[in-house]
Amino acid sequence: MNELRHLMTPLDFTVDELDRLFDKADDIKSHLASYAHSCDGRILATCFYEPSTRTRLSFETAMLRLGGKVIGFADASSSSASKGESVADTIRVISCFADICAMRHPKEGAAMVAAARSGIPVINAGDGGHQHPTQTLTDLLTIRSLHGELGNFTIGLCGDLKFGRTVHSLIHALARYSGIRFIFISPPELKVPDYITEMLKSRNIPFEEVIRLDDVIPSLDLLYMTRVQRERFFNEEDYVRLKDFYILDKEKLSRAKSTMHVLHPLPRVNEISVDVDDDPRAAYFPQVQYGLFVRMALILTLLDLTDEHMNHGLLKW
């Protein structure tokens, strides 16, 4: 068994390691049934201190598809945290029961505290507004699968770019690949933080900041939509003035490239009209499926159940 390893941020994996992870996810997608017993006898603990639908169910489905079992809790009120137990103590207990843990917590850095005390691999399933690394891995796999490579494209990120943890993680992850141009589409109140634009400048990565989606959509290869949140605005008047700029409908999409793909981390509210769902460029529901495959590949990788032990998921021991 290799040294214990965790996933706290997408940058915990090198580009080469990500390539191998995505190759494994592609193989799982093509040979799903043959992975049905890869994690026989293994247990995943899902420790979710705040509610989640997609992420928690995706992790649980991933482990069940691999033949493993799942334990855990879906809300802090149903755990010993309600009695005052610390994250460090909880993960020590969980390490006695499970082989791997996926943790979501409202406080930034909580997953890192858990990893420092854990006897099993810990996956950060979201910590406050800080990181959501498996969503970023999902986004990267989706882009690679649809665009053909992780590089040489123009991506527009639209909506809440100030507080959106998925956006921040994705920008940092994509900054490691060549030939990428970013276009940030947001109201001034929700523009991408300065520390991110300074990072891009320091690496000579081209980017542009605009307010109107209509002005740039013809130039995009990928459009990553996020929700503009009413509660982030200082007053209702500003929200009403800007919210309709970021509703993607068939009319706006008609001005985009026929090869452009639309991504969204979900949930959506009204920022993508339902009349876009049947367009072949709409990739946000296939994106959910890619998330399942990448989490399956991640579980296998962190449990060291990769190719040296397996042949399309069939254990050799």
C-alpha positions in Angstrom: 0.0 0.0 0.0 1.3 3.5 -0.9 1.6 6.3 1.6 -1.8 7.6 2.8 -3.0 10.3 0.4 -5.9 12.8 0.6 -7.6 15.2 -1.8 -8.0 18.7 -0.4 -7.7 20.9 -3.6 -7.4 20.0 -7.3 -3.8 21.1 -7.1 -3.0 18.1 -4.9 -2.6 16.1 -8.1 -0.1 16.9 -10.8 -1.2 17.3 -14.4 0.2 13.9 -15.2 -1.7 12.3 -12.2 -4.9 14.0 -13.4 -4.4 12.6 -16.9 -4.1 9.1 -15.4 -7.2 9.8 -13.2 -9.2 10.9 -16.2 -8.0 7.9 -18.2 -9.3 5.7 -15.4 -12.6 7.5 -15.4 -12.9 7.1 -19.2 -12.2 3.4 -18.8 -14.9 3.1 -16.1 -17.3 4.9 -18.4 -16.6 2.4 -21.2 -16.5 -0.7 -18.9 -18.8 0.1 -16.1 -20.0 -3.4 -15.3 -16.5 -4.8 -15.0 -15.8 -2.5 -12.1 -18.7 -3.8 -10.1 -16.5 -5.6 -7.5 -13.5 -3.4 -7.4 -14.3 -2.2 -3.9 -15.7 -5.4 -2.4 -15.3 -5.2 1.3 -14.4 -1.5 1.3 -16.5 1.1 3.1 -16.9 4.8 2.3 -18.0 7.2 5.0 -19.9 10.3 3.8 -19.6 12.9 6.6 -21.7 15.8 5.5 -22.0 18.6 8.0 -24.2 20.6 5.7 -26.9 19.4 3.4 -26.1 18.2 -0.2 -27.9 16.4 -2.9 -25.7 15.9 -5.9 -22.3 15.6 -4.3 -23.3 13.2 -1.5 -25.4 11.0 -3.8 -22.7 11.0 -6.4 -20.1 9.8 -3.8 -22.5 7.2 -2.5 -23.4 5.9 -5.9 -19.8 5.8 -6.9 -18.9 3.5 -4.0 -22.0 1.3 -4.5 -21.1 1.0 -8.3 -17.7 -0.2 -7.2 -19.1 -2.9 -5.0 -18.4 -1.2 -1.7 -20.7 0.0 1.1 -21.5 3.4 2.5 -22.0 4.7 6.0 -22.3 8.3 7.3 -24.5 11.2 8.0 -26.2 13.9 5.8 -26.4 16.7 8.4 -24.4 17.9 11.4 -27.5 17.6 13.6 -27.5 13.8 13.1 -23.9 13.5 14.1 -22.0 13.8 17.3 -21.1 17.3 16.2 -24.4 18.3 17.8 -22.9 17.2 21.1 -19.8 19.2 20.5 -17.5 16.6 19.1 -14.6 18.1 17.1 -13.9 17.2 13.5 -10.5 15.8 14.6 -12.2 13.4 17.0 -14.9 12.4 14.6 -12.4 11.4 11.8 -10.4 9.3 14.3 -13.6 7.4 15.1 -14.6 7.2 11.4 -11.1 5.8 10.7 -12.0 2.8 12.9 -15.0 2.0 10.7 -14.3 3.0 7.1 -11.6 2.8 4.5 -12.1 6.2 3.0 -14.1 9.4 3.9 -15.8 12.1 1.9 -16.4 15.2 4.0 -18.3 18.4 3.5 -18.2 21.1 6.1 -19.3 24.8 6.2 -16.0 25.9 7.7 -13.0 26.5 5.5 -10.1 24.2 6.3 -12.2 21.6 8.2 -11.3 18.8 5.7 -7.6 19.6 6.1 -7.9 19.4 9.9 -9.6 16.0 9.4 -6.9 14.8 7.0 -4.2 15.7 9.5 -5.8 13.4 12.1 -7.2 10.7 9.8 -6.0 7.1 9.5 -7.8 6.8 6.1 -7.9 8.9 2.9 -10.1 12.0 3.2 -11.7 13.7 0.2 -12.8 17.3 0.6 -16.4 17.4 -0.7 -16.6 21.1 -0.1 -15.5 23.4 2.7 -17.3 26.6 3.0 -16.6 29.0 0.2 -13.1 27.7 -0.1 -12.7 24.6 -2.2 -14.9 22.0 -4.0 -12.2 19.8 -5.7 -14.3 17.0 -7.0 -16.6 19.4 -8.8 -13.4 20.8 -10.4 -12.3 17.3 -11.4 -15.8 16.8 -12.8 -15.5 20.0 -14.8 -12.0 19.1 -16.1 -13.1 15.6 -17.2 -16.2 17.1 -18.9 -14.1 19.6 -20.8 -11.6 17.0 -21.8 -14.3 14.6 -23.0 -16.2 17.2 -24.9 -13.5 19.5 -26.2 -10.9 16.7 -26.8 -8.2 18.3 -24.6 -7.5 20.4 -21.6 -6.1 23.4 -23.4 -6.3 25.6 -26.5 -9.8 27.1 -25.9 -11.6 30.3 -24.8 -13.8 29.8 -21.7 -16.3 32.3 -20.4 -17.3 32.1 -16.8 -20.5 33.9 -16.1 -22.4 35.0 -13.0 -21.2 35.0 -9.4 -17.4 35.1 -9.9 -16.7 36.6 -6.5 -18.1 34.0 -4.1 -18.4 31.0 -6.3 -16.0 28.3 -5.0 -16.4 26.2 -8.1 -15.3 29.1 -10.3 -12.2 29.8 -8.2 -11.1 26.1 -8.2 -11.7 25.7 -11.9 -9.6 28.8 -12.8 -6.7 27.6 -10.7 -6.9 24.2 -12.2 -7.1 25.4 -15.8 -4.2 27.8 -15.3 -1.9 24.8 -15.4 -2.8 24.1 -19.0 -1.6 25.9 -22.2 -3.5 28.0 -24.7 -6.4 28.9 -22.5 -8.1 32.4 -22.5 -10.5 33.4 -19.8 -13.4 35.8 -20.2 -15.0 36.7 -16.9 -18.6 37.8 -17.3 -20.1 39.4 -14.2 -21.5 42.6 -12.7 -18.9 44.7 -10.9 -20.3 43.7 -7.6 -19.5 40.0 -8.3 -16.3 40.3 -10.3 -13.6 37.7 -9.9 -11.3 38.4 -6.9 -8.1 40.4 -7.4 -5.9 37.6 -6.1 -7.1 35.4 -9.1 -6.5 38.1 -11.7 -3.1 38.8 -10.2 -2.2 35.1 -10.4 -3.2 35.1 -14.1 -1.2 38.2 -14.8 1.9 36.7 -13.1 1.6 33.7 -15.4 0.9 35.7 -18.6 -2.5 34.0 -19.0 -4.8 36.1 -21.1 -8.1 37.2 -19.6 -10.8 39.8 -20.1 -13.5 41.1 -17.8 -16.9 42.1 -19.3 -20.4 42.7 -18.0 -22.6 41.6 -20.9 -22.7 37.9 -22.0 -24.1 38.9 -25.4 -20.9 40.8 -26.3 -18.6 37.7 -26.0 -20.7 34.6 -26.5 -19.8 34.3 -30.3 -16.1 33.9 -29.3 -16.5 31.2 -26.7 -15.6 27.5 -27.0 -17.0 26.8 -23.5 -19.5 28.7 -21.3 -19.5 28.0 -17.6 -22.7 29.4 -16.1 -23.3 30.1 -12.4 -26.2 31.6 -10.5 -26.3 35.3 -9.7 -27.4 35.4 -6.1 -29.8 38.0 -5.0 -28.4 38.1 -1.5 -25.0 39.2 -2.7 -26.3 42.6 -3.9 -26.3 45.7 -1.8 -29.7 46.7 -3.0 -32.6 45.2 -4.9 -32.3 47.8 -7.7 -28.9 46.6 -8.7 -30.0 43.0 -8.8 -33.0 43.8 -10.9 -30.8 45.8 -13.3 -28.3 43.0 -13.9 -30.0 39.7 -13.4 -31.4 39.4 -16.9 -27.9 39.7 -18.4 -27.2 36.2 -17.3 -30.2 34.2 -18.5 -29.0 32.0 -21.2 -31.9 31.2 -23.6 -32.2 29.9 -27.1 -32.0 33.4 -28.6 -28.6 34.1 -26.9 -27.4 30.6 -27.7 -28.2 31.1 -31.4 -25.2 33.5 -31.6 -22.8 31.0 -30.1 -20.6 28.6 -32.0 -22.2 25.3 -33.0 -19.3 23.6 -31.2 -19.6 25.5 -27.9 -20.5 23.6 -24.8 -22.5 25.0 -21.8 -21.5 23.8 -18.4 -23.1 24.5 -15.0 -22.2 23.1 -11.5 -25.9 23.0 -10.6 -28.3 23.7 -9.0 -29.6 26.2 -11.5 -32.5 28.6 -10.8 -33.3 30.7 -13.9 -29.9 31.5 -15.4 -30.3 28.8 -18.0 -33.7 28.6 -19.6 -35.2 25.1 -19.9 -35.6 25.6 -23.6 -31.8 25.2 -23.8 -31.8 21.7 -22.2 -32.4 19.9 -25.5 -29.7 21.7 -27.4 -26.7 19.4 -28.1 -24.4 22.1 -26.7 -26.1 21.8 -23.2 -23.6 19.7 -21.2 -24.7 20.3 -17.6 -26.6 17.0 -17.2 -23.9 14.9 -18.9 -21.5 16.8 -16.5 -23.3 15.1 -13.6 -22.6 11.7 -15.1 -18.9 12.6 -15.6 -18.9 13.5 -11.9 -19.9 9.9 -11.0 -17.1 8.4 -13.1 -14.4 10.8 -11.8 -15.4 10.1 -8.2 -15.2 6.3 -8.9 -11.8 6.8 -10.3 -10.7 8.9 -7.4 -11.9 6.4 -4.8 -9.9 3.7 -6.6 -6.8 5.9 -6.8 -6.8 6.9 -3.1 -7.4 3.3 -2.1 -4.5 2.3 -4.3 -6.8 0.0 -6.3 -5.4 1.0 -9.7 -4.0 -0.9 -12.7 -1.3 -2.7 -11.0 -3.9 -4.6 -9.0 -6.8 -4.7 -11.4 -7.8 -5.6 -14.9 -10.9 -3.5 -15.8 -11.9 -3.6 -12.1 -11.4 -7.3 -11.4 -9.1 -7.7 -8.4 -6.2 -10.1 -9.1 -5.5 -11.1 -5.5 
